[in-house]
Amino acid sequence: MEIKNVQIPFALFRQLVSYHLMEDQSCSEEICKGLMEKVERMANRQLYTQSKTAPTEEEREKSRQEYLDRRGIPESFRW
């Protein structure tokens, strides 16, 4: 598997540095929230990419539906 870089907001990076290097436990909840948001965005992006590049039409449609479900797009608004 290819190793990829992940970008995070500078504020989250600063909190991670504070938590790990200065042992500041006060920002642990904000770090967890920021990392969970990032993981959610990455999962959405992966589904979107699969909906465009999957090898079969069935796989593309399955990924597209899952992506739209995660984004909260109502059934009546979909094509």
N, C-alpha and C positions, 0 to 999 in steps of 0.2 A: 504494500500500500504506500502510495506517495505521501510524503510529509508535506503539509501545507502550513502556511502562516495564517494567523488569525488576527485581525485588527480589533482592538477594544478601545473604548473611549479613554481619553487621558485621565479623567477623574477616577475611573475604575482602576487604571494602572497605578495611580497614586495611592489609592486605598489598599491595593494589593502590596505595594512596597511598604506602606505603613504597617500593615498587618504582619507581614513576614519578616521584615528587617528591623522594625522598631517595636515589634511585639505589641502593637496597639490593637486590642481586642474589641474596641468600641465600634469598629466599622464592619464587623463580620456579617451582620444582617444585610447591609447595603452591598457588600461584596457578593453574597449569595444571590441577592435579587438581580444584580447586574450580570452575573454569570448565567443565571437561568434565562434572562432575557436574550443574552447572546446565543445560547444554545437553541432557544426557540427560533430566533432569526435564522440561524444556520440550518436548522431542520426545514424551515419553510423554503429557504433558498434551494436546498437539495431537492425537495419535492418539485419545485418549479422547474428546475433544470431537468429532472427526470421526465416531467410532463412534456418537455420539448425535445428530448434526445433519446428517450427509451427506444430500444430496437423494434418493438412491435407497437401497433396502434392500440392494442388492448392495454399494454403496460403504460403507455402515454396517457390514456384516458383514466386509468386507475389512479395514477399519480396526480393528474389534473383534478379529479374529484376530491382526493384527499387534501390537496393543497387548498382548494376552495372551501372545504369543510373547516380546515384549520384557520383560515382567514375570516370565517364567519359570513361568507357570501350566501345569501338565501337562494334556495332552489329556484324560486320564481325569477331570479335575476340572471341565471345561468343560461347558456346556449347549449 
